[in-house]
């Protein structure tokens, strides 16, 4: 799960956790458009932005299966 990135964890911590996960053979990441949790308008989508910046910085998009879901207004 990635739901704490952007509120409970920083972007740098999210990147570190994804680096570690990939190094350990984890290649499936789950996210949602409302993350980070707890949902707040000012942090909505922050987790997906962090994942995107990690993909861009690391060039790892082809190594990860990314599952995202949409819940709508919350």
mmCIF file of the N, C-alpha and C atoms, coordinates in Angstrom:
data_MODEL
# 
_entry.id   MODEL 
# 
loop_
_atom_site.group_PDB 
_atom_site.id 
_atom_site.type_symbol 
_atom_site.label_atom_id 
_atom_site.label_alt_id 
_atom_site.label_comp_id 
_atom_site.label_asym_id 
_atom_site.label_entity_id 
_atom_site.label_seq_id 
_atom_site.pdbx_PDB_ins_code 
_atom_site.Cartn_x 
_atom_site.Cartn_y 
_atom_site.Cartn_z 
_atom_site.occupancy 
_atom_site.B_iso_or_equiv 
_atom_site.pdbx_formal_charge 
_atom_site.auth_seq_id 
_atom_site.auth_comp_id 
_atom_site.auth_asym_id 
_atom_site.auth_atom_id 
_atom_site.pdbx_PDB_model_num 
ATOM 1   N N  . UNK A 1 1  ? 0.812   -1.192 0.000   1.00 0.00 ? 1  UNK A N  1 
ATOM 2   C CA . UNK A 1 1  ? 0.000   0.000  0.000   1.00 0.00 ? 1  UNK A CA 1 
ATOM 3   C C  . UNK A 1 1  ? 0.853   1.253  0.000   1.00 0.00 ? 1  UNK A C  1 
ATOM 4   N N  . UNK A 1 2  ? 0.280   2.324  -0.460  1.00 0.00 ? 2  UNK A N  1 
ATOM 5   C CA . UNK A 1 2  ? 0.993   3.589  -0.606  1.00 0.00 ? 2  UNK A CA 1 
ATOM 6   C C  . UNK A 1 2  ? 0.227   4.748  0.029   1.00 0.00 ? 2  UNK A C  1 
ATOM 7   N N  . UNK A 1 3  ? -0.784  4.423  0.787   1.00 0.00 ? 3  UNK A N  1 
ATOM 8   C CA . UNK A 1 3  ? -1.747  5.442  1.183   1.00 0.00 ? 3  UNK A CA 1 
ATOM 9   C C  . UNK A 1 3  ? -1.237  6.493  2.154   1.00 0.00 ? 3  UNK A C  1 
ATOM 10  N N  . UNK A 1 4  ? -0.062  6.332  2.709   1.00 0.00 ? 4  UNK A N  1 
ATOM 11  C CA . UNK A 1 4  ? 0.428   7.330  3.663   1.00 0.00 ? 4  UNK A CA 1 
ATOM 12  C C  . UNK A 1 4  ? 1.357   8.353  3.024   1.00 0.00 ? 4  UNK A C  1 
ATOM 13  N N  . UNK A 1 5  ? 1.762   8.115  1.782   1.00 0.00 ? 5  UNK A N  1 
ATOM 14  C CA . UNK A 1 5  ? 2.727   9.020  1.154   1.00 0.00 ? 5  UNK A CA 1 
ATOM 15  C C  . UNK A 1 5  ? 2.069   10.339 0.791   1.00 0.00 ? 5  UNK A C  1 
ATOM 16  N N  . UNK A 1 6  ? 2.642   11.401 1.299   1.00 0.00 ? 6  UNK A N  1 
ATOM 17  C CA . UNK A 1 6  ? 2.132   12.736 1.024   1.00 0.00 ? 6  UNK A CA 1 
ATOM 18  C C  . UNK A 1 6  ? 1.496   13.394 2.231   1.00 0.00 ? 6  UNK A C  1 
ATOM 19  N N  . UNK A 1 7  ? 1.318   12.622 3.300   1.00 0.00 ? 7  UNK A N  1 
ATOM 20  C CA . UNK A 1 7  ? 0.753   13.194 4.521   1.00 0.00 ? 7  UNK A CA 1 
ATOM 21  C C  . UNK A 1 7  ? 1.483   12.646 5.746   1.00 0.00 ? 7  UNK A C  1 
ATOM 22  N N  . UNK A 1 8  ? 1.483   11.335 5.896   1.00 0.00 ? 8  UNK A N  1 
ATOM 23  C CA . UNK A 1 8  ? 2.174   10.726 7.024   1.00 0.00 ? 8  UNK A CA 1 
ATOM 24  C C  . UNK A 1 8  ? 3.639   10.441 6.702   1.00 0.00 ? 8  UNK A C  1 
ATOM 25  N N  . UNK A 1 9  ? 3.949   10.338 5.417   1.00 0.00 ? 9  UNK A N  1 
ATOM 26  C CA . UNK A 1 9  ? 5.320   10.127 4.964   1.00 0.00 ? 9  UNK A CA 1 
ATOM 27  C C  . UNK A 1 9  ? 5.639   11.140 3.876   1.00 0.00 ? 9  UNK A C  1 
ATOM 28  N N  . UNK A 1 10 ? 6.885   11.546 3.818   1.00 0.00 ? 10 UNK A N  1 
ATOM 29  C CA . UNK A 1 10 ? 7.316   12.526 2.828   1.00 0.00 ? 10 UNK A CA 1 
ATOM 30  C C  . UNK A 1 10 ? 7.540   11.861 1.474   1.00 0.00 ? 10 UNK A C  1 
ATOM 31  N N  . UNK A 1 11 ? 7.730   12.684 0.463   1.00 0.00 ? 11 UNK A N  1 
ATOM 32  C CA . UNK A 1 11 ? 8.062   12.166 -0.867  1.00 0.00 ? 11 UNK A CA 1 
ATOM 33  C C  . UNK A 1 11 ? 9.362   11.373 -0.823  1.00 0.00 ? 11 UNK A C  1 
ATOM 34  N N  . UNK A 1 12 ? 10.363  11.895 -0.122  1.00 0.00 ? 12 UNK A N  1 
ATOM 35  C CA . UNK A 1 12 ? 11.648  11.192 -0.019  1.00 0.00 ? 12 UNK A CA 1 
ATOM 36  C C  . UNK A 1 12 ? 11.475  9.824  0.637   1.00 0.00 ? 12 UNK A C  1 
ATOM 37  N N  . UNK A 1 13 ? 10.643  9.749  1.673   1.00 0.00 ? 13 UNK A N  1 
ATOM 38  C CA . UNK A 1 13 ? 10.398  8.463  2.329   1.00 0.00 ? 13 UNK A CA 1 
ATOM 39  C C  . UNK A 1 13 ? 9.654   7.504  1.407   1.00 0.00 ? 13 UNK A C  1 
ATOM 40  N N  . UNK A 1 14 ? 8.693   8.015  0.648   1.00 0.00 ? 14 UNK A N  1 
ATOM 41  C CA . UNK A 1 14 ? 7.991   7.183  -0.321  1.00 0.00 ? 14 UNK A CA 1 
ATOM 42  C C  . UNK A 1 14 ? 8.938   6.627  -1.365  1.00 0.00 ? 14 UNK A C  1 
ATOM 43  N N  . UNK A 1 15 ? 9.834   7.475  -1.861  1.00 0.00 ? 15 UNK A N  1 
ATOM 44  C CA . UNK A 1 15 ? 10.831  7.020  -2.840  1.00 0.00 ? 15 UNK A CA 1 
ATOM 45  C C  . UNK A 1 15 ? 11.731  5.951  -2.227  1.00 0.00 ? 15 UNK A C  1 
ATOM 46  N N  . UNK A 1 16 ? 12.149  6.166  -1.008  1.00 0.00 ? 16 UNK A N  1 
ATOM 47  C CA . UNK A 1 16 ? 13.000  5.192  -0.317  1.00 0.00 ? 16 UNK A CA 1 
ATOM 48  C C  . UNK A 1 16 ? 12.278  3.854  -0.158  1.00 0.00 ? 16 UNK A C  1 
ATOM 49  N N  . UNK A 1 17 ? 11.005  3.914  0.204   1.00 0.00 ? 17 UNK A N  1 
ATOM 50  C CA . UNK A 1 17 ? 10.234  2.681  0.384   1.00 0.00 ? 17 UNK A CA 1 
ATOM 51  C C  . UNK A 1 17 ? 10.036  1.952  -0.945  1.00 0.00 ? 17 UNK A C  1 
ATOM 52  N N  . UNK A 1 18 ? 9.796   2.688  -2.021  1.00 0.00 ? 18 UNK A N  1 
ATOM 53  C CA . UNK A 1 18 ? 9.658   2.047  -3.337  1.00 0.00 ? 18 UNK A CA 1 
ATOM 54  C C  . UNK A 1 18 ? 10.974  1.460  -3.810  1.00 0.00 ? 18 UNK A C  1 
ATOM 55  N N  . UNK A 1 19 ? 12.080  2.161  -3.563  1.00 0.00 ? 19 UNK A N  1 
ATOM 56  C CA . UNK A 1 19 ? 13.409  1.610  -3.896  1.00 0.00 ? 19 UNK A CA 1 
ATOM 57  C C  . UNK A 1 19 ? 13.617  0.286  -3.172  1.00 0.00 ? 19 UNK A C  1 
ATOM 58  N N  . UNK A 1 20 ? 13.319  0.270  -1.887  1.00 0.00 ? 20 UNK A N  1 
ATOM 59  C CA . UNK A 1 20 ? 13.495  -0.931 -1.071  1.00 0.00 ? 20 UNK A CA 1 
ATOM 60  C C  . UNK A 1 20 ? 12.590  -2.060 -1.571  1.00 0.00 ? 20 UNK A C  1 
ATOM 61  N N  . UNK A 1 21 ? 11.340  -1.740 -1.834  1.00 0.00 ? 21 UNK A N  1 
ATOM 62  C CA . UNK A 1 21 ? 10.399  -2.756 -2.311  1.00 0.00 ? 21 UNK A CA 1 
ATOM 63  C C  . UNK A 1 21 ? 10.889  -3.383 -3.607  1.00 0.00 ? 21 UNK A C  1 
ATOM 64  N N  . UNK A 1 22 ? 11.289  -2.558 -4.557  1.00 0.00 ? 22 UNK A N  1 
ATOM 65  C CA . UNK A 1 22 ? 11.759  -3.079 -5.840  1.00 0.00 ? 22 UNK A CA 1 
ATOM 66  C C  . UNK A 1 22 ? 13.011  -3.931 -5.648  1.00 0.00 ? 22 UNK A C  1 
ATOM 67  N N  . UNK A 1 23 ? 13.914  -3.493 -4.797  1.00 0.00 ? 23 UNK A N  1 
ATOM 68  C CA . UNK A 1 23 ? 15.128  -4.266 -4.503  1.00 0.00 ? 23 UNK A CA 1 
ATOM 69  C C  . UNK A 1 23 ? 14.806  -5.626 -3.887  1.00 0.00 ? 23 UNK A C  1 
ATOM 70  N N  . UNK A 1 24 ? 13.677  -5.710 -3.177  1.00 0.00 ? 24 UNK A N  1 
ATOM 71  C CA . UNK A 1 24 ? 13.267  -6.963 -2.536  1.00 0.00 ? 24 UNK A CA 1 
ATOM 72  C C  . UNK A 1 24 ? 12.397  -7.834 -3.443  1.00 0.00 ? 24 UNK A C  1 
ATOM 73  N N  . UNK A 1 25 ? 12.191  -7.397 -4.666  1.00 0.00 ? 25 UNK A N  1 
ATOM 74  C CA . UNK A 1 25 ? 11.415  -8.178 -5.621  1.00 0.00 ? 25 UNK A CA 1 
ATOM 75  C C  . UNK A 1 25 ? 9.933   -7.851 -5.659  1.00 0.00 ? 25 UNK A C  1 
ATOM 76  N N  . UNK A 1 26 ? 9.509   -6.835 -4.942  1.00 0.00 ? 26 UNK A N  1 
ATOM 77  C CA . UNK A 1 26 ? 8.103   -6.420 -4.980  1.00 0.00 ? 26 UNK A CA 1 
ATOM 78  C C  . UNK A 1 26 ? 7.904   -5.543 -6.208  1.00 0.00 ? 26 UNK A C  1 
ATOM 79  N N  . UNK A 1 27 ? 6.947   -5.919 -7.048  1.00 0.00 ? 27 UNK A N  1 
ATOM 80  C CA . UNK A 1 27 ? 6.728   -5.152 -8.276  1.00 0.00 ? 27 UNK A CA 1 
ATOM 81  C C  . UNK A 1 27 ? 5.263   -4.764 -8.466  1.00 0.00 ? 27 UNK A C  1 
ATOM 82  N N  . UNK A 1 28 ? 4.443   -4.846 -7.418  1.00 0.00 ? 28 UNK A N  1 
ATOM 83  C CA . UNK A 1 28 ? 3.030   -4.493 -7.486  1.00 0.00 ? 28 UNK A CA 1 
ATOM 84  C C  . UNK A 1 28 ? 2.756   -3.407 -6.457  1.00 0.00 ? 28 UNK A C  1 
ATOM 85  N N  . UNK A 1 29 ? 2.364   -2.234 -6.922  1.00 0.00 ? 29 UNK A N  1 
ATOM 86  C CA . UNK A 1 29 ? 2.038   -1.122 -6.041  1.00 0.00 ? 29 UNK A CA 1 
ATOM 87  C C  . UNK A 1 29 ? 0.559   -0.793 -6.200  1.00 0.00 ? 29 UNK A C  1 
ATOM 88  N N  . UNK A 1 30 ? -0.095  -0.504 -5.090  1.00 0.00 ? 30 UNK A N  1 
ATOM 89  C CA . UNK A 1 30 ? -1.510  -0.175 -5.067  1.00 0.00 ? 30 UNK A CA 1 
ATOM 90  C C  . UNK A 1 30 ? -1.668  1.272  -4.614  1.00 0.00 ? 30 UNK A C  1 
ATOM 91  N N  . UNK A 1 31 ? -2.535  1.998  -5.277  1.00 0.00 ? 31 UNK A N  1 
ATOM 92  C CA . UNK A 1 31 ? -2.794  3.383  -4.903  1.00 0.00 ? 31 UNK A CA 1 
ATOM 93  C C  . UNK A 1 31 ? -4.249  3.731  -5.213  1.00 0.00 ? 31 UNK A C  1 
ATOM 94  N N  . UNK A 1 32 ? -4.622  4.955  -4.944  1.00 0.00 ? 32 UNK A N  1 
ATOM 95  C CA . UNK A 1 32 ? -5.961  5.463  -5.271  1.00 0.00 ? 32 UNK A CA 1 
ATOM 96  C C  . UNK A 1 32 ? -5.874  6.969  -5.442  1.00 0.00 ? 32 UNK A C  1 
ATOM 97  N N  . UNK A 1 33 ? -6.798  7.492  -6.207  1.00 0.00 ? 33 UNK A N  1 
ATOM 98  C CA . UNK A 1 33 ? -6.738  8.922  -6.502  1.00 0.00 ? 33 UNK A CA 1 
ATOM 99  C C  . UNK A 1 33 ? -7.009  9.771  -5.277  1.00 0.00 ? 33 UNK A C  1 
ATOM 100 N N  . UNK A 1 34 ? -7.587  9.228  -4.236  1.00 0.00 ? 34 UNK A N  1 
ATOM 101 C CA . UNK A 1 34 ? -7.855  10.054 -3.051  1.00 0.00 ? 34 UNK A CA 1 
ATOM 102 C C  . UNK A 1 34 ? -6.711  10.059 -2.051  1.00 0.00 ? 34 UNK A C  1 
ATOM 103 N N  . UNK A 1 35 ? -5.726  9.178  -2.224  1.00 0.00 ? 35 UNK A N  1 
ATOM 104 C CA . UNK A 1 35 ? -4.628  9.087  -1.239  1.00 0.00 ? 35 UNK A CA 1 
ATOM 105 C C  . UNK A 1 35 ? -3.823  10.358 -1.218  1.00 0.00 ? 35 UNK A C  1 
ATOM 106 N N  . UNK A 1 36 ? -3.432  10.898 -0.179  1.00 0.00 ? 36 UNK A N  1 
ATOM 107 C CA . UNK A 1 36 ? -3.067  10.154 1.016   1.00 0.00 ? 36 UNK A CA 1 
ATOM 108 C C  . UNK A 1 36 ? -4.210  10.129 2.025   1.00 0.00 ? 36 UNK A C  1 
ATOM 109 N N  . UNK A 1 37 ? -4.070  9.244  2.962   1.00 0.00 ? 37 UNK A N  1 
ATOM 110 C CA . UNK A 1 37 ? -5.091  8.996  3.984   1.00 0.00 ? 37 UNK A CA 1 
ATOM 111 C C  . UNK A 1 37 ? -4.619  9.592  5.307   1.00 0.00 ? 37 UNK A C  1 
ATOM 112 N N  . UNK A 1 38 ? -5.489  10.208 6.103   1.00 0.00 ? 38 UNK A N  1 
ATOM 113 C CA . UNK A 1 38 ? -6.910  10.403 5.852   1.00 0.00 ? 38 UNK A CA 1 
ATOM 114 C C  . UNK A 1 38 ? -7.136  11.421 4.745   1.00 0.00 ? 38 UNK A C  1 
ATOM 115 N N  . UNK A 1 39 ? -8.216  11.243 3.980   1.00 0.00 ? 39 UNK A N  1 
ATOM 116 C CA . UNK A 1 39 ? -8.449  12.122 2.833   1.00 0.00 ? 39 UNK A CA 1 
ATOM 117 C C  . UNK A 1 39 ? -8.679  13.575 3.247   1.00 0.00 ? 39 UNK A C  1 
ATOM 118 N N  . UNK A 1 40 ? -7.986  14.444 2.535   1.00 0.00 ? 40 UNK A N  1 
ATOM 119 C CA . UNK A 1 40 ? -8.161  15.892 2.710   1.00 0.00 ? 40 UNK A CA 1 
ATOM 120 C C  . UNK A 1 40 ? -8.008  16.534 1.345   1.00 0.00 ? 40 UNK A C  1 
ATOM 121 N N  . UNK A 1 41 ? -8.764  17.554 1.052   1.00 0.00 ? 41 UNK A N  1 
ATOM 122 C CA . UNK A 1 41 ? -8.666  18.179 -0.274  1.00 0.00 ? 41 UNK A CA 1 
ATOM 123 C C  . UNK A 1 41 ? -7.247  18.617 -0.634  1.00 0.00 ? 41 UNK A C  1 
ATOM 124 N N  . UNK A 1 42 ? -6.503  19.114 0.348   1.00 0.00 ? 42 UNK A N  1 
ATOM 125 C CA . UNK A 1 42 ? -5.162  19.633 0.041   1.00 0.00 ? 42 UNK A CA 1 
ATOM 126 C C  . UNK A 1 42 ? -4.115  18.542 -0.198  1.00 0.00 ? 42 UNK A C  1 
ATOM 127 N N  . UNK A 1 43 ? -4.408  17.304 0.156   1.00 0.00 ? 43 UNK A N  1 
ATOM 128 C CA . UNK A 1 43 ? -3.442  16.222 -0.082  1.00 0.00 ? 43 UNK A CA 1 
ATOM 129 C C  . UNK A 1 43 ? -3.953  15.188 -1.083  1.00 0.00 ? 43 UNK A C  1 
ATOM 130 N N  . UNK A 1 44 ? -5.174  15.351 -1.573  1.00 0.00 ? 44 UNK A N  1 
ATOM 131 C CA . UNK A 1 44 ? -5.730  14.384 -2.523  1.00 0.00 ? 44 UNK A CA 1 
ATOM 132 C C  . UNK A 1 44 ? -4.825  14.267 -3.744  1.00 0.00 ? 44 UNK A C  1 
ATOM 133 N N  . UNK A 1 45 ? -4.501  13.044 -4.111  1.00 0.00 ? 45 UNK A N  1 
ATOM 134 C CA . UNK A 1 45 ? -3.651  12.789 -5.267  1.00 0.00 ? 45 UNK A CA 1 
ATOM 135 C C  . UNK A 1 45 ? -2.161  12.850 -4.993  1.00 0.00 ? 45 UNK A C  1 
ATOM 136 N N  . UNK A 1 46 ? -1.768  13.189 -3.770  1.00 0.00 ? 46 UNK A N  1 
ATOM 137 C CA . UNK A 1 46 ? -0.340  13.342 -3.480  1.00 0.00 ? 46 UNK A CA 1 
ATOM 138 C C  . UNK A 1 46 ? 0.419   12.030 -3.625  1.00 0.00 ? 46 UNK A C  1 
ATOM 139 N N  . UNK A 1 47 ? -0.207  10.914 -3.258  1.00 0.00 ? 47 UNK A N  1 
ATOM 140 C CA . UNK A 1 47 ? 0.476   9.628  -3.385  1.00 0.00 ? 47 UNK A CA 1 
ATOM 141 C C  . UNK A 1 47 ? 0.763   9.308  -4.844  1.00 0.00 ? 47 UNK A C  1 
ATOM 142 N N  . UNK A 1 48 ? -0.208  9.535  -5.724  1.00 0.00 ? 48 UNK A N  1 
ATOM 143 C CA . UNK A 1 48 ? 0.027   9.272  -7.140  1.00 0.00 ? 48 UNK A CA 1 
ATOM 144 C C  . UNK A 1 48 ? 1.096   10.199 -7.704  1.00 0.00 ? 48 UNK A C  1 
ATOM 145 N N  . UNK A 1 49 ? 1.156   11.445 -7.259  1.00 0.00 ? 49 UNK A N  1 
ATOM 146 C CA . UNK A 1 49 ? 2.211   12.353 -7.712  1.00 0.00 ? 49 UNK A CA 1 
ATOM 147 C C  . UNK A 1 49 ? 3.582   11.853 -7.259  1.00 0.00 ? 49 UNK A C  1 
ATOM 148 N N  . UNK A 1 50 ? 3.661   11.324 -6.046  1.00 0.00 ? 50 UNK A N  1 
ATOM 149 C CA . UNK A 1 50 ? 4.933   10.801 -5.523  1.00 0.00 ? 50 UNK A CA 1 
ATOM 150 C C  . UNK A 1 50 ? 5.371   9.581  -6.328  1.00 0.00 ? 50 UNK A C  1 
ATOM 151 N N  . UNK A 1 51 ? 4.441   8.701  -6.630  1.00 0.00 ? 51 UNK A N  1 
ATOM 152 C CA . UNK A 1 51 ? 4.773   7.530  -7.446  1.00 0.00 ? 51 UNK A CA 1 
ATOM 153 C C  . UNK A 1 51 ? 5.250   7.986  -8.826  1.00 0.00 ? 51 UNK A C  1 
ATOM 154 N N  . UNK A 1 52 ? 4.561   8.950  -9.403  1.00 0.00 ? 52 UNK A N  1 
ATOM 155 C CA . UNK A 1 52 ? 4.965   9.467  -10.719 1.00 0.00 ? 52 UNK A CA 1 
ATOM 156 C C  . UNK A 1 52 ? 6.349   10.088 -10.709 1.00 0.00 ? 52 UNK A C  1 
ATOM 157 N N  . UNK A 1 53 ? 6.671   10.836 -9.670  1.00 0.00 ? 53 UNK A N  1 
ATOM 158 C CA . UNK A 1 53 ? 8.005   11.457 -9.616  1.00 0.00 ? 53 UNK A CA 1 
ATOM 159 C C  . UNK A 1 53 ? 9.081   10.396 -9.423  1.00 0.00 ? 53 UNK A C  1 
ATOM 160 N N  . UNK A 1 54 ? 8.744   9.304  -8.707  1.00 0.00 ? 54 UNK A N  1 
ATOM 161 C CA . UNK A 1 54 ? 9.696   8.194  -8.542  1.00 0.00 ? 54 UNK A CA 1 
ATOM 162 C C  . UNK A 1 54 ? 9.923   7.497  -9.874  1.00 0.00 ? 54 UNK A C  1 
ATOM 163 N N  . UNK A 1 55 ? 8.833   7.216  -10.612 1.00 0.00 ? 55 UNK A N  1 
ATOM 164 C CA . UNK A 1 55 ? 8.988   6.605  -11.939 1.00 0.00 ? 55 UNK A CA 1 
ATOM 165 C C  . UNK A 1 55 ? 9.881   7.468  -12.830 1.00 0.00 ? 55 UNK A C  1 
ATOM 166 N N  . UNK A 1 56 ? 9.632   8.762  -12.823 1.00 0.00 ? 56 UNK A N  1 
ATOM 167 C CA . UNK A 1 56 ? 10.409  9.678  -13.677 1.00 0.00 ? 56 UNK A CA 1 
ATOM 168 C C  . UNK A 1 56 ? 11.875  9.716  -13.261 1.00 0.00 ? 56 UNK A C  1 
ATOM 169 N N  . UNK A 1 57 ? 12.135  9.787  -11.965 1.00 0.00 ? 57 UNK A N  1 
ATOM 170 C CA . UNK A 1 57 ? 13.511  9.884  -11.470 1.00 0.00 ? 57 UNK A CA 1 
ATOM 171 C C  . UNK A 1 57 ? 14.288  8.581  -11.652 1.00 0.00 ? 57 UNK A C  1 
ATOM 172 N N  . UNK A 1 58 ? 13.602  7.447  -11.499 1.00 0.00 ? 58 UNK A N  1 
ATOM 173 C CA . UNK A 1 58 ? 14.288  6.154  -11.520 1.00 0.00 ? 58 UNK A CA 1 
ATOM 174 C C  . UNK A 1 58 ? 14.202  5.437  -12.861 1.00 0.00 ? 58 UNK A C  1 
ATOM 175 N N  . UNK A 1 59 ? 13.267  5.837  -13.711 1.00 0.00 ? 59 UNK A N  1 
ATOM 176 C CA . UNK A 1 59 ? 13.078  5.143  -14.978 1.00 0.00 ? 59 UNK A CA 1 
ATOM 177 C C  . UNK A 1 59 ? 12.611  3.708  -14.781 1.00 0.00 ? 59 UNK A C  1 
ATOM 178 N N  . UNK A 1 60 ? 11.731  3.496  -13.792 1.00 0.00 ? 60 UNK A N  1 
ATOM 179 C CA . UNK A 1 60 ? 11.342  2.144  -13.407 1.00 0.00 ? 60 UNK A CA 1 
ATOM 180 C C  . UNK A 1 60 ? 9.911   1.779  -13.798 1.00 0.00 ? 60 UNK A C  1 
ATOM 181 N N  . UNK A 1 61 ? 9.253   2.588  -14.609 1.00 0.00 ? 61 UNK A N  1 
ATOM 182 C CA . UNK A 1 61 ? 7.841   2.319  -14.907 1.00 0.00 ? 61 UNK A CA 1 
ATOM 183 C C  . UNK A 1 61 ? 7.635   0.923  -15.489 1.00 0.00 ? 61 UNK A C  1 
ATOM 184 N N  . UNK A 1 62 ? 8.559   0.446  -16.282 1.00 0.00 ? 62 UNK A N  1 
ATOM 185 C CA . UNK A 1 62 ? 8.410   -0.861 -16.915 1.00 0.00 ? 62 UNK A CA 1 
ATOM 186 C C  . UNK A 1 62 ? 8.635   -2.027 -15.952 1.00 0.00 ? 62 UNK A C  1 
ATOM 187 N N  . UNK A 1 63 ? 9.053   -1.741 -14.729 1.00 0.00 ? 63 UNK A N  1 
ATOM 188 C CA . UNK A 1 63 ? 9.334   -2.795 -13.743 1.00 0.00 ? 63 UNK A CA 1 
ATOM 189 C C  . UNK A 1 63 ? 8.235   -2.965 -12.706 1.00 0.00 ? 63 UNK A C  1 
ATOM 190 N N  . UNK A 1 64 ? 7.203   -2.120 -12.754 1.00 0.00 ? 64 UNK A N  1 
ATOM 191 C CA . UNK A 1 64 ? 6.185   -2.110 -11.706 1.00 0.00 ? 64 UNK A CA 1 
ATOM 192 C C  . UNK A 1 64 ? 4.791   -2.245 -12.307 1.00 0.00 ? 64 UNK A C  1 
ATOM 193 N N  . UNK A 1 65 ? 3.986   -3.082 -11.688 1.00 0.00 ? 65 UNK A N  1 
ATOM 194 C CA . UNK A 1 65 ? 2.568   -3.141 -11.980 1.00 0.00 ? 65 UNK A CA 1 
ATOM 195 C C  . UNK A 1 65 ? 1.897   -2.164 -11.029 1.00 0.00 ? 65 UNK A C  1 
ATOM 196 N N  . UNK A 1 66 ? 1.204   -1.187 -11.563 1.00 0.00 ? 66 UNK A N  1 
ATOM 197 C CA . UNK A 1 66 ? 0.562   -0.152 -10.750 1.00 0.00 ? 66 UNK A CA 1 
ATOM 198 C C  . UNK A 1 66 ? -0.941  -0.305 -10.821 1.00 0.00 ? 66 UNK A C  1 
ATOM 199 N N  . UNK A 1 67 ? -1.564  -0.509 -9.670  1.00 0.00 ? 67 UNK A N  1 
ATOM 200 C CA . UNK A 1 67 ? -3.016  -0.602 -9.587  1.00 0.00 ? 67 UNK A CA 1 
ATOM 201 C C  . UNK A 1 67 ? -3.537  0.657  -8.923  1.00 0.00 ? 67 UNK A C  1 
ATOM 202 N N  . UNK A 1 68 ? -4.448  1.339  -9.597  1.00 0.00 ? 68 UNK A N  1 
ATOM 203 C CA . UNK A 1 68 ? -5.050  2.524  -9.026  1.00 0.00 ? 68 UNK A CA 1 
ATOM 204 C C  . UNK A 1 68 ? -6.555  2.403  -9.118  1.00 0.00 ? 68 UNK A C  1 
ATOM 205 N N  . UNK A 1 69 ? -7.219  2.949  -8.143  1.00 0.00 ? 69 UNK A N  1 
ATOM 206 C CA . UNK A 1 69 ? -8.673  2.905  -8.138  1.00 0.00 ? 69 UNK A CA 1 
ATOM 207 C C  . UNK A 1 69 ? -9.224  4.304  -7.914  1.00 0.00 ? 69 UNK A C  1 
ATOM 208 N N  . UNK A 1 70 ? -10.465 4.467  -8.276  1.00 0.00 ? 70 UNK A N  1 
ATOM 209 C CA . UNK A 1 70 ? -11.141 5.763  -8.130  1.00 0.00 ? 70 UNK A CA 1 
ATOM 210 C C  . UNK A 1 70 ? -12.389 5.541  -7.285  1.00 0.00 ? 70 UNK A C  1 
ATOM 211 N N  . UNK A 1 71 ? -12.542 6.354  -6.258  1.00 0.00 ? 71 UNK A N  1 
ATOM 212 C CA . UNK A 1 71 ? -13.733 6.255  -5.418  1.00 0.00 ? 71 UNK A CA 1 
ATOM 213 C C  . UNK A 1 71 ? -14.669 7.438  -5.619  1.00 0.00 ? 71 UNK A C  1 
ATOM 214 N N  . UNK A 1 72 ? -14.204 8.450  -6.302  1.00 0.00 ? 72 UNK A N  1 
ATOM 215 C CA . UNK A 1 72 ? -15.043 9.623  -6.499  1.00 0.00 ? 72 UNK A CA 1 
ATOM 216 C C  . UNK A 1 72 ? -14.947 10.582 -5.331  1.00 0.00 ? 72 UNK A C  1 
ATOM 217 N N  . UNK A 1 73 ? -15.923 11.424 -5.209  1.00 0.00 ? 73 UNK A N  1 
ATOM 218 C CA . UNK A 1 73 ? -15.904 12.455 -4.168  1.00 0.00 ? 73 UNK A CA 1 
ATOM 219 C C  . UNK A 1 73 ? -15.992 11.794 -2.798  1.00 0.00 ? 73 UNK A C  1 
ATOM 220 N N  . UNK A 1 74 ? -15.179 12.286 -1.899  1.00 0.00 ? 74 UNK A N  1 
ATOM 221 C CA . UNK A 1 74 ? -15.215 11.763 -0.529  1.00 0.00 ? 74 UNK A CA 1 
ATOM 222 C C  . UNK A 1 74 ? -14.950 12.871 0.459   1.00 0.00 ? 74 UNK A C  1 
# 
